[in-house]
Amino acid sequence: MQLADKHEGATTKAFAGLRVLDFSTTIAGPHCTRMLADMGAEVIKIETDGGETMRTRPPLRKGCSTVFGQLNVGKKSVVLDLKSEDGREAVLRLAATADILVENFRPGVMHRLRLDYDRIRPVNPKLIYCSISGYGQTGPSAELPAYAPVIHAASGYDMAHLAYQPGRNRPDYCGIYHADVVTGTYGFGAIVSALYQRTVTGLGQHIDVSMLESMLTLTVIELQSSQFAVKPPPRPMFGPTETANGYVMITIASEKTFQGLMGVIGRPDWIPDPRFATYAARRENWADMMDGVEAWSRQLSTEACLVALGAAGVPASAYRTVSEALADPQLAHRQALSSVEDEGGSFQVLNLPFRMSGADTTPAKTMAALGEHTDALREEIGLADDASIPSGKTAVQG
């Protein structure tokens, strides 16, 4: 029985009744607000007449981006000209009704638009205003332009990763944007914390989330090693172990798993061996130990290695593609993916990676078209007859 089957509130949404104004673009901010939408908040995505930049990112079907869908499913779409007086007035009226505002412009942009926290706070003192930026809202680097690959380099992450690649002296190319996802998740956590604090104080607050600092949280060991002299092992501790037809990742981080691995490879005599008997000794002689492991693993297929390792309780996995990972029966059991419809057809999005016994955390089933909710929101805030605010659009959807 799955967790979702065990509770009586299967249709409950934890954030039902909350309204979010989403000014964010690309990945970090939209990832944050997608999480809020999945939890039941009404997220109103504010876009320009041409639509957010991620609407053009492949894969595209009939002009609809599934990447945009992954980041923005469940949100309403409103088109506003933020540089116009009418657009600003619309934002102020919407802000008066909102609980949360999220923006990830470069620091100073919302101030120039006269939509910064200090100007919006008088309209709604309960508003939680979350700003996500590369380096934070203040300081000598605050106004520098930043995207995830720049932050990876600036945080030391890329060079720390390079230190684990023997024989390499050039940092890797960046294709997966860890900084965006990590920062968006920290933004979500900070917003949830501010919501709880508001129940005590009755007031909102300004949240300042830094991509640089968020990325640094991934370098737990390296951050400490940078402050103290720690001799690295002659060979990185965790990496591909060769099999007869591929590679597996084996991780031993306890005495129990070390002893289990020695039993699997037929070297129980190495358990008391002074080279390997303690963690410190193993760290110094890691290359010798893993050479022994590979002498065993190269004789077996990847599948046979995993069966043997699993039986001994040794954490291990084959190296899989994302497609292979998505086909894992464990994800099917967890119902980790949901189908979403847009004008291009259907596609799968990843659900939130947690389940709650008292709340539904699944995403919406359909995508909003660009500007689909503009007219309805204009009417709600009393600007329905103002022709200078762009009306709803339905030509583009993603």
TORKOL-4160 file (C-alpha; in steps of 0.2 Angstrom, whole numbers, padded with zeros to 4 digits, m for minus):
398
<pt num="1" X="0000" Y="0000" Z="0000"/>
<pt num="2" X="0007" Y="0017" Z="m0005"/>
<pt num="3" X="0007" Y="0032" Z="0007"/>
<pt num="4" X="m0006" Y="0041" Z="m0003"/>
<pt num="5" X="m0018" Y="0027" Z="m0001"/>
<pt num="6" X="m0016" Y="0027" Z="0018"/>
<pt num="7" X="m0024" Y="0044" Z="0023"/>
<pt num="8" X="m0042" Y="0051" Z="0022"/>
<pt num="9" X="m0037" Y="0068" Z="0014"/>
<pt num="10" X="m0031" Y="0062" Z="m0003"/>
<pt num="11" X="m0039" Y="0077" Z="m0011"/>
<pt num="12" X="m0032" Y="0090" Z="0001"/>
<pt num="13" X="m0019" Y="0103" Z="m0005"/>
<pt num="14" X="m0008" Y="0109" Z="0009"/>
<pt num="15" X="m0007" Y="0127" Z="0001"/>
<pt num="16" X="m0025" Y="0128" Z="m0005"/>
<pt num="17" X="m0031" Y="0146" Z="m0003"/>
<pt num="18" X="m0014" Y="0154" Z="m0005"/>
<pt num="19" X="m0010" Y="0166" Z="m0020"/>
<pt num="20" X="0007" Y="0168" Z="m0027"/>
<pt num="21" X="0013" Y="0181" Z="m0040"/>
<pt num="22" X="0027" Y="0174" Z="m0050"/>
<pt num="23" X="0038" Y="0186" Z="m0059"/>
<pt num="24" X="0052" Y="0173" Z="m0062"/>
<pt num="25" X="0059" Y="0166" Z="m0078"/>
<pt num="26" X="0071" Y="0152" Z="m0084"/>
<pt num="27" X="0073" Y="0138" Z="m0070"/>
<pt num="28" X="0077" Y="0143" Z="m0052"/>
<pt num="29" X="0061" Y="0154" Z="m0049"/>
<pt num="30" X="0049" Y="0144" Z="m0059"/>
<pt num="31" X="0055" Y="0128" Z="m0051"/>
<pt num="32" X="0051" Y="0136" Z="m0034"/>
<pt num="33" X="0034" Y="0142" Z="m0039"/>
<pt num="34" X="0030" Y="0125" Z="m0048"/>
<pt num="35" X="0033" Y="0117" Z="m0031"/>
<pt num="36" X="0020" Y="0130" Z="m0023"/>
<pt num="37" X="0008" Y="0126" Z="m0037"/>
<pt num="38" X="0009" Y="0107" Z="m0034"/>
<pt num="39" X="0005" Y="0110" Z="m0016"/>
<pt num="40" X="m0011" Y="0119" Z="m0020"/>
<pt num="41" X="m0006" Y="0138" Z="m0021"/>
<pt num="42" X="m0014" Y="0148" Z="m0035"/>
<pt num="43" X="0001" Y="0154" Z="m0044"/>
<pt num="44" X="m0001" Y="0168" Z="m0056"/>
<pt num="45" X="0013" Y="0169" Z="m0069"/>
<pt num="46" X="0017" Y="0186" Z="m0075"/>
<pt num="47" X="0023" Y="0186" Z="m0093"/>
<pt num="48" X="0027" Y="0199" Z="m0106"/>
<pt num="49" X="0018" Y="0200" Z="m0123"/>
<pt num="50" X="0031" Y="0188" Z="m0131"/>
<pt num="51" X="0030" Y="0175" Z="m0117"/>
<pt num="52" X="0044" Y="0169" Z="m0105"/>
<pt num="53" X="0060" Y="0163" Z="m0113"/>
<pt num="54" X="0058" Y="0145" Z="m0108"/>
<pt num="55" X="0043" Y="0143" Z="m0119"/>
<pt num="56" X="0055" Y="0141" Z="m0134"/>
<pt num="57" X="0066" Y="0128" Z="m0127"/>
<pt num="58" X="0066" Y="0111" Z="m0135"/>
<pt num="59" X="0058" Y="0098" Z="m0134"/>
<pt num="60" X="0045" Y="0107" Z="m0144"/>
<pt num="61" X="0029" Y="0100" Z="m0151"/>
<pt num="62" X="0018" Y="0112" Z="m0161"/>
<pt num="63" X="0028" Y="0126" Z="m0154"/>
<pt num="64" X="0025" Y="0120" Z="m0136"/>
<pt num="65" X="0040" Y="0117" Z="m0125"/>
<pt num="66" X="0039" Y="0102" Z="m0112"/>
<pt num="67" X="0053" Y="0110" Z="m0102"/>
<pt num="68" X="0043" Y="0125" Z="m0100"/>
<pt num="69" X="0029" Y="0113" Z="m0095"/>
<pt num="70" X="0039" Y="0104" Z="m0082"/>
<pt num="71" X="0043" Y="0121" Z="m0074"/>
<pt num="72" X="0026" Y="0129" Z="m0075"/>
<pt num="73" X="0012" Y="0117" Z="m0075"/>
<pt num="74" X="m0002" Y="0122" Z="m0064"/>
<pt num="75" X="0001" Y="0140" Z="m0065"/>
<pt num="76" X="m0011" Y="0154" Z="m0072"/>
<pt num="77" X="m0004" Y="0165" Z="m0086"/>
<pt num="78" X="m0006" Y="0184" Z="m0086"/>
<pt num="79" X="0002" Y="0196" Z="m0098"/>
<pt num="80" X="0006" Y="0213" Z="m0092"/>
<pt num="81" X="0018" Y="0227" Z="m0097"/>
<pt num="82" X="0027" Y="0230" Z="m0081"/>
<pt num="83" X="0035" Y="0246" Z="m0088"/>
<pt num="84" X="0018" Y="0255" Z="m0090"/>
<pt num="85" X="0008" Y="0263" Z="m0077"/>
<pt num="86" X="m0007" Y="0252" Z="m0080"/>
<pt num="87" X="0004" Y="0236" Z="m0078"/>
<pt num="88" X="0011" Y="0243" Z="m0062"/>
<pt num="89" X="m0006" Y="0247" Z="m0056"/>
<pt num="90" X="m0012" Y="0229" Z="m0060"/>
<pt num="91" X="0003" Y="0222" Z="m0050"/>
<pt num="92" X="m0001" Y="0233" Z="m0035"/>
<pt num="93" X="m0019" Y="0227" Z="m0035"/>
<pt num="94" X="m0014" Y="0209" Z="m0037"/>
<pt num="95" X="m0001" Y="0211" Z="m0023"/>
<pt num="96" X="m0015" Y="0217" Z="m0011"/>
<pt num="97" X="m0023" Y="0200" Z="m0014"/>
<pt num="98" X="m0008" Y="0189" Z="m0013"/>
<pt num="99" X="0001" Y="0179" Z="0000"/>
<pt num="100" X="0018" Y="0177" Z="m0009"/>
<pt num="101" X="0028" Y="0186" Z="m0023"/>
<pt num="102" X="0043" Y="0177" Z="m0031"/>
<pt num="103" X="0055" Y="0186" Z="m0043"/>
<pt num="104" X="0072" Y="0182" Z="m0050"/>
<pt num="105" X="0077" Y="0197" Z="m0059"/>
<pt num="106" X="0094" Y="0205" Z="m0057"/>
<pt num="107" X="0095" Y="0215" Z="m0041"/>
<pt num="108" X="0088" Y="0233" Z="m0045"/>
<pt num="109" X="0076" Y="0228" Z="m0059"/>
<pt num="110" X="0061" Y="0227" Z="m0047"/>
<pt num="111" X="0066" Y="0244" Z="m0040"/>
<pt num="112" X="0067" Y="0252" Z="m0057"/>
<pt num="113" X="0050" Y="0245" Z="m0060"/>
<pt num="114" X="0044" Y="0253" Z="m0044"/>
<pt num="115" X="0038" Y="0235" Z="m0038"/>
<pt num="116" X="0052" Y="0232" Z="m0025"/>
<pt num="117" X="0048" Y="0226" Z="m0008"/>
<pt num="118" X="0048" Y="0243" Z="0000"/>
<pt num="119" X="0035" Y="0249" Z="m0012"/>
<pt num="120" X="0024" Y="0234" Z="m0011"/>
<pt num="121" X="0024" Y="0231" Z="0008"/>
<pt num="122" X="0013" Y="0246" Z="0012"/>
<pt num="123" X="0000" Y="0238" Z="0000"/>
<pt num="124" X="0000" Y="0222" Z="0009"/>
<pt num="125" X="0011" Y="0220" Z="0025"/>
<pt num="126" X="0007" Y="0201" Z="0025"/>
<pt num="127" X="0015" Y="0198" Z="0008"/>
<pt num="128" X="0030" Y="0186" Z="0008"/>
<pt num="129" X="0042" Y="0193" Z="m0005"/>
<pt num="130" X="0055" Y="0181" Z="m0011"/>
<pt num="131" X="0070" Y="0188" Z="m0022"/>
<pt num="132" X="0081" Y="0175" Z="m0030"/>
<pt num="133" X="0097" Y="0181" Z="m0038"/>
<pt num="134" X="0115" Y="0175" Z="m0042"/>
<pt num="135" X="0124" Y="0183" Z="m0028"/>
<pt num="136" X="0111" Y="0191" Z="m0016"/>
<pt num="137" X="0102" Y="0207" Z="m0016"/>
<pt num="138" X="0117" Y="0218" Z="m0009"/>
<pt num="139" X="0136" Y="0217" Z="m0009"/>
<pt num="140" X="0150" Y="0220" Z="m0022"/>
<pt num="141" X="0144" Y="0206" Z="m0033"/>
<pt num="142" X="0125" Y="0209" Z="m0032"/>
<pt num="143" X="0122" Y="0217" Z="m0049"/>
<pt num="144" X="0133" Y="0205" Z="m0059"/>
<pt num="145" X="0124" Y="0195" Z="m0071"/>
<pt num="146" X="0123" Y="0176" Z="m0067"/>
<pt num="147" X="0116" Y="0160" Z="m0074"/>
<pt num="148" X="0119" Y="0143" Z="m0066"/>
<pt num="149" X="0135" Y="0138" Z="m0076"/>
<pt num="150" X="0143" Y="0154" Z="m0070"/>
<pt num="151" X="0138" Y="0151" Z="m0052"/>
<pt num="152" X="0145" Y="0133" Z="m0054"/>
<pt num="153" X="0162" Y="0140" Z="m0058"/>
<pt num="154" X="0161" Y="0155" Z="m0046"/>
<pt num="155" X="0156" Y="0143" Z="m0031"/>
<pt num="156" X="0171" Y="0132" Z="m0033"/>
<pt num="157" X="0160" Y="0117" Z="m0037"/>
<pt num="158" X="0167" Y="0114" Z="m0054"/>
<pt num="159" X="0185" Y="0114" Z="m0048"/>
<pt num="160" X="0180" Y="0103" Z="m0033"/>
<pt num="161" X="0172" Y="0091" Z="m0045"/>
<pt num="162" X="0188" Y="0092" Z="m0056"/>
<pt num="163" X="0199" Y="0086" Z="m0041"/>
<pt num="164" X="0190" Y="0069" Z="m0042"/>
<pt num="165" X="0194" Y="0066" Z="m0060"/>
<pt num="166" X="0212" Y="0058" Z="m0061"/>
<pt num="167" X="0222" Y="0065" Z="m0075"/>
<pt num="168" X="0211" Y="0079" Z="m0079"/>
<pt num="169" X="0216" Y="0097" Z="m0078"/>
<pt num="170" X="0201" Y="0106" Z="m0088"/>
<pt num="171" X="0185" Y="0108" Z="m0079"/>
<pt num="172" X="0170" Y="0099" Z="m0086"/>
<pt num="173" X="0157" Y="0107" Z="m0098"/>
<pt num="174" X="0140" Y="0112" Z="m0089"/>
<pt num="175" X="0124" Y="0104" Z="m0095"/>
<pt num="176" X="0114" Y="0101" Z="m0080"/>
<pt num="177" X="0110" Y="0116" Z="m0070"/>
<pt num="178" X="0111" Y="0111" Z="m0051"/>
<pt num="179" X="0112" Y="0129" Z="m0045"/>
<pt num="180" X="0095" Y="0133" Z="m0052"/>
<pt num="181" X="0086" Y="0118" Z="m0044"/>
<pt num="182" X="0095" Y="0119" Z="m0028"/>
<pt num="183" X="0092" Y="0138" Z="m0026"/>
<pt num="184" X="0073" Y="0136" Z="m0031"/>
<pt num="185" X="0071" Y="0123" Z="m0018"/>
<pt num="186" X="0079" Y="0134" Z="m0005"/>
<pt num="187" X="0068" Y="0148" Z="m0010"/>
<pt num="188" X="0053" Y="0136" Z="m0007"/>
<pt num="189" X="0059" Y="0131" Z="0010"/>
<pt num="190" X="0062" Y="0149" Z="0015"/>
<pt num="191" X="0044" Y="0154" Z="0009"/>
<pt num="192" X="0037" Y="0139" Z="0019"/>
<pt num="193" X="0046" Y="0145" Z="0034"/>
<pt num="194" X="0040" Y="0163" Z="0032"/>
<pt num="195" X="0022" Y="0157" Z="0030"/>
<pt num="196" X="0024" Y="0149" Z="0047"/>
<pt num="197" X="0032" Y="0164" Z="0055"/>
<pt num="198" X="0017" Y="0174" Z="0048"/>
<pt num="199" X="0005" Y="0164" Z="0058"/>
<pt num="200" X="0014" Y="0171" Z="0074"/>
<pt num="201" X="0018" Y="0189" Z="0069"/>
<pt num="202" X="0004" Y="0192" Z="0056"/>
<pt num="203" X="0017" Y="0200" Z="0045"/>
<pt num="204" X="0026" Y="0195" Z="0029"/>
<pt num="205" X="0044" Y="0198" Z="0025"/>
<pt num="206" X="0058" Y="0200" Z="0012"/>
<pt num="207" X="0067" Y="0184" Z="0007"/>
<pt num="208" X="0084" Y="0186" Z="m0001"/>
<pt num="209" X="0090" Y="0169" Z="m0009"/>
<pt num="210" X="0108" Y="0168" Z="m0016"/>
<pt num="211" X="0112" Y="0156" Z="m0030"/>
<pt num="212" X="0131" Y="0157" Z="m0025"/>
<pt num="213" X="0127" Y="0152" Z="m0007"/>
<pt num="214" X="0115" Y="0139" Z="m0012"/>
<pt num="215" X="0128" Y="0131" Z="m0023"/>
<pt num="216" X="0141" Y="0131" Z="m0009"/>
<pt num="217" X="0129" Y="0120" Z="0001"/>
<pt num="218" X="0133" Y="0106" Z="m0011"/>
<pt num="219" X="0152" Y="0106" Z="m0006"/>
<pt num="220" X="0149" Y="0100" Z="0012"/>
<pt num="221" X="0166" Y="0091" Z="0013"/>
<pt num="222" X="0176" Y="0102" Z="0002"/>
<pt num="223" X="0170" Y="0118" Z="0011"/>
<pt num="224" X="0178" Y="0111" Z="0027"/>
<pt num="225" X="0193" Y="0104" Z="0018"/>
<pt num="226" X="0197" Y="0121" Z="0011"/>
<pt num="227" X="0199" Y="0127" Z="0029"/>
<pt num="228" X="0210" Y="0114" Z="0036"/>
<pt num="229" X="0224" Y="0103" Z="0029"/>
<pt num="230" X="0216" Y="0086" Z="0024"/>
<pt num="231" X="0227" Y="0075" Z="0013"/>
<pt num="232" X="0216" Y="0068" Z="m0001"/>
<pt num="233" X="0217" Y="0049" Z="m0005"/>
<pt num="234" X="0229" Y="0044" Z="m0019"/>
<pt num="235" X="0213" Y="0039" Z="m0029"/>
<pt num="236" X="0196" Y="0046" Z="m0028"/>
<pt num="237" X="0185" Y="0036" Z="m0016"/>
<pt num="238" X="0170" Y="0034" Z="m0027"/>
<pt num="239" X="0170" Y="0031" Z="m0046"/>
<pt num="240" X="0166" Y="0018" Z="m0059"/>
<pt num="241" X="0171" Y="0000" Z="m0056"/>
<pt num="242" X="0173" Y="m0010" Z="m0072"/>
<pt num="243" X="0163" Y="m0025" Z="m0075"/>
<pt num="244" X="0164" Y="m0037" Z="m0090"/>
<pt num="245" X="0152" Y="m0027" Z="m0100"/>
<pt num="246" X="0151" Y="m0010" Z="m0092"/>
<pt num="247" X="0153" Y="m0001" Z="m0075"/>
<pt num="248" X="0145" Y="m0001" Z="m0058"/>
<pt num="249" X="0145" Y="0012" Z="m0044"/>
<pt num="250" X="0150" Y="0004" Z="m0027"/>
<pt num="251" X="0149" Y="0014" Z="m0011"/>
<pt num="252" X="0156" Y="0008" Z="0005"/>
<pt num="253" X="0154" Y="0021" Z="0019"/>
<pt num="254" X="0153" Y="0009" Z="0035"/>
<pt num="255" X="0162" Y="m0005" Z="0042"/>
<pt num="256" X="0147" Y="m0016" Z="0038"/>
<pt num="257" X="0147" Y="m0012" Z="0020"/>
<pt num="258" X="0166" Y="m0014" Z="0019"/>
<pt num="259" X="0165" Y="m0031" Z="0027"/>
<pt num="260" X="0151" Y="m0036" Z="0015"/>
<pt num="261" X="0161" Y="m0031" Z="0000"/>
<pt num="262" X="0176" Y="m0041" Z="0006"/>
<pt num="263" X="0165" Y="m0056" Z="0007"/>
<pt num="264" X="0158" Y="m0054" Z="m0010"/>
<pt num="265" X="0175" Y="m0052" Z="m0019"/>
<pt num="266" X="0182" Y="m0067" Z="m0009"/>
<pt num="267" X="0194" Y="m0057" Z="0001"/>
<pt num="268" X="0189" Y="m0059" Z="0020"/>
<pt num="269" X="0207" Y="m0059" Z="0024"/>
<pt num="270" X="0207" Y="m0041" Z="0020"/>
<pt num="271" X="0195" Y="m0036" Z="0034"/>
<pt num="272" X="0209" Y="m0037" Z="0047"/>
<pt num="273" X="0223" Y="m0032" Z="0035"/>
<pt num="274" X="0232" Y="m0016" Z="0042"/>
<pt num="275" X="0230" Y="m0008" Z="0025"/>
<pt num="276" X="0211" Y="m0009" Z="0026"/>
<pt num="277" X="0206" Y="m0012" Z="0044"/>
<pt num="278" X="0201" Y="0006" Z="0048"/>
<pt num="279" X="0193" Y="0020" Z="0038"/>
<pt num="280" X="0209" Y="0030" Z="0039"/>
<pt num="281" X="0219" Y="0015" Z="0032"/>
<pt num="282" X="0207" Y="0012" Z="0018"/>
<pt num="283" X="0207" Y="0030" Z="0013"/>
<pt num="284" X="0226" Y="0029" Z="0011"/>
<pt num="285" X="0226" Y="0012" Z="0002"/>
<pt num="286" X="0210" Y="0015" Z="m0008"/>
<pt num="287" X="0218" Y="0011" Z="m0025"/>
<pt num="288" X="0225" Y="m0006" Z="m0019"/>
<pt num="289" X="0208" Y="m0010" Z="m0012"/>
<pt num="290" X="0198" Y="m0005" Z="m0028"/>
<pt num="291" X="0211" Y="m0014" Z="m0039"/>
<pt num="292" X="0206" Y="m0030" Z="m0029"/>
<pt num="293" X="0187" Y="m0026" Z="m0031"/>
<pt num="294" X="0190" Y="m0024" Z="m0050"/>
<pt num="295" X="0199" Y="m0040" Z="m0051"/>
<pt num="296" X="0183" Y="m0048" Z="m0046"/>
<pt num="297" X="0170" Y="m0037" Z="m0055"/>
<pt num="298" X="0179" Y="m0039" Z="m0072"/>
<pt num="299" X="0175" Y="m0057" Z="m0072"/>
<pt num="300" X="0156" Y="m0054" Z="m0071"/>
<pt num="301" X="0142" Y="m0045" Z="m0080"/>
<pt num="302" X="0135" Y="m0029" Z="m0073"/>
<pt num="303" X="0119" Y="m0038" Z="m0069"/>
<pt num="304" X="0128" Y="m0052" Z="m0060"/>
<pt num="305" X="0139" Y="m0039" Z="m0050"/>
<pt num="306" X="0123" Y="m0030" Z="m0044"/>
<pt num="307" X="0115" Y="m0046" Z="m0039"/>
<pt num="308" X="0130" Y="m0052" Z="m0028"/>
<pt num="309" X="0132" Y="m0034" Z="m0021"/>
<pt num="310" X="0114" Y="m0032" Z="m0017"/>
<pt num="311" X="0113" Y="m0049" Z="m0008"/>
<pt num="312" X="0128" Y="m0044" Z="0003"/>
<pt num="313" X="0119" Y="m0027" Z="0007"/>
<pt num="314" X="0133" Y="m0017" Z="m0002"/>
<pt num="315" X="0126" Y="m0001" Z="m0010"/>
<pt num="316" X="0128" Y="m0002" Z="m0029"/>
<pt num="317" X="0120" Y="0003" Z="m0045"/>
<pt num="318" X="0123" Y="0002" Z="m0064"/>
<pt num="319" X="0126" Y="0018" Z="m0073"/>
<pt num="320" X="0110" Y="0022" Z="m0081"/>
<pt num="321" X="0103" Y="0035" Z="m0094"/>
<pt num="322" X="0089" Y="0046" Z="m0088"/>
<pt num="323" X="0077" Y="0036" Z="m0100"/>
<pt num="324" X="0083" Y="0020" Z="m0091"/>
<pt num="325" X="0081" Y="0028" Z="m0074"/>
<pt num="326" X="0063" Y="0033" Z="m0078"/>
<pt num="327" X="0059" Y="0015" Z="m0083"/>
<pt num="328" X="0063" Y="0009" Z="m0065"/>
<pt num="329" X="0048" Y="0000" Z="m0058"/>
<pt num="330" X="0052" Y="0009" Z="m0042"/>
<pt num="331" X="0046" Y="0025" Z="m0050"/>
<pt num="332" X="0031" Y="0017" Z="m0056"/>
<pt num="333" X="0027" Y="0011" Z="m0039"/>
<pt num="334" X="0029" Y="0028" Z="m0032"/>
<pt num="335" X="0019" Y="0036" Z="m0046"/>
<pt num="336" X="0033" Y="0048" Z="m0048"/>
<pt num="337" X="0027" Y="0055" Z="m0065"/>
<pt num="338" X="0011" Y="0063" Z="m0070"/>
<pt num="339" X="0004" Y="0066" Z="m0088"/>
<pt num="340" X="0001" Y="0084" Z="m0093"/>
<pt num="341" X="m0009" Y="0091" Z="m0108"/>
<pt num="342" X="m0005" Y="0106" Z="m0119"/>
<pt num="343" X="m0009" Y="0111" Z="m0137"/>
<pt num="344" X="0006" Y="0100" Z="m0142"/>
<pt num="345" X="m0001" Y="0084" Z="m0134"/>
<pt num="346" X="0003" Y="0075" Z="m0118"/>
<pt num="347" X="0020" Y="0073" Z="m0109"/>
<pt num="348" X="0026" Y="0067" Z="m0093"/>
<pt num="349" X="0032" Y="0078" Z="m0078"/>
<pt num="350" X="0041" Y="0073" Z="m0062"/>
<pt num="351" X="0030" Y="0075" Z="m0047"/>
<pt num="352" X="0037" Y="0082" Z="m0031"/>
<pt num="353" X="0050" Y="0070" Z="m0023"/>
<pt num="354" X="0040" Y="0068" Z="m0007"/>
<pt num="355" X="0023" Y="0061" Z="m0002"/>
<pt num="356" X="0012" Y="0067" Z="0012"/>
<pt num="357" X="0000" Y="0057" Z="0021"/>
<pt num="358" X="m0012" Y="0071" Z="0023"/>
<pt num="359" X="m0010" Y="0081" Z="0007"/>
<pt num="360" X="m0010" Y="0079" Z="m0012"/>
<pt num="361" X="0006" Y="0084" Z="m0020"/>
<pt num="362" X="0002" Y="0080" Z="m0038"/>
<pt num="363" X="0003" Y="0093" Z="m0051"/>
<pt num="364" X="m0011" Y="0100" Z="m0062"/>
<pt num="365" X="m0016" Y="0090" Z="m0078"/>
<pt num="366" X="m0016" Y="0104" Z="m0091"/>
<pt num="367" X="m0005" Y="0119" Z="m0095"/>
<pt num="368" X="m0011" Y="0137" Z="m0097"/>
<pt num="369" X="m0009" Y="0146" Z="m0113"/>
<pt num="370" X="0001" Y="0162" Z="m0113"/>
<pt num="371" X="m0011" Y="0176" Z="m0106"/>
<pt num="372" X="m0025" Y="0164" Z="m0104"/>
<pt num="373" X="m0030" Y="0172" Z="m0087"/>
<pt num="374" X="m0027" Y="0190" Z="m0091"/>
<pt num="375" X="m0045" Y="0195" Z="m0094"/>
<pt num="376" X="m0052" Y="0186" Z="m0078"/>
<pt num="377" X="m0039" Y="0193" Z="m0067"/>
<pt num="378" X="m0041" Y="0211" Z="m0074"/>
<pt num="379" X="m0059" Y="0210" Z="m0071"/>
<pt num="380" X="m0056" Y="0204" Z="m0053"/>
<pt num="381" X="m0045" Y="0218" Z="m0049"/>
<pt num="382" X="m0056" Y="0231" Z="m0057"/>
<pt num="383" X="m0046" Y="0235" Z="m0073"/>
<pt num="384" X="m0057" Y="0225" Z="m0085"/>
<pt num="385" X="m0061" Y="0241" Z="m0095"/>
<pt num="386" X="m0043" Y="0247" Z="m0096"/>
<pt num="387" X="m0038" Y="0243" Z="m0114"/>
<pt num="388" X="m0020" Y="0247" Z="m0111"/>
<pt num="389" X="m0017" Y="0231" Z="m0101"/>
<pt num="390" X="m0015" Y="0217" Z="m0114"/>
<pt num="391" X="m0029" Y="0205" Z="m0115"/>
<pt num="392" X="m0028" Y="0186" Z="m0114"/>
<pt num="393" X="m0019" Y="0177" Z="m0128"/>
<pt num="394" X="m0022" Y="0159" Z="m0133"/>
<pt num="395" X="m0010" Y="0157" Z="m0148"/>
<pt num="396" X="0005" Y="0150" Z="m0138"/>
<pt num="397" X="0004" Y="0137" Z="m0125"/>
<pt num="398" X="0018" Y="0127" Z="m0117"/>
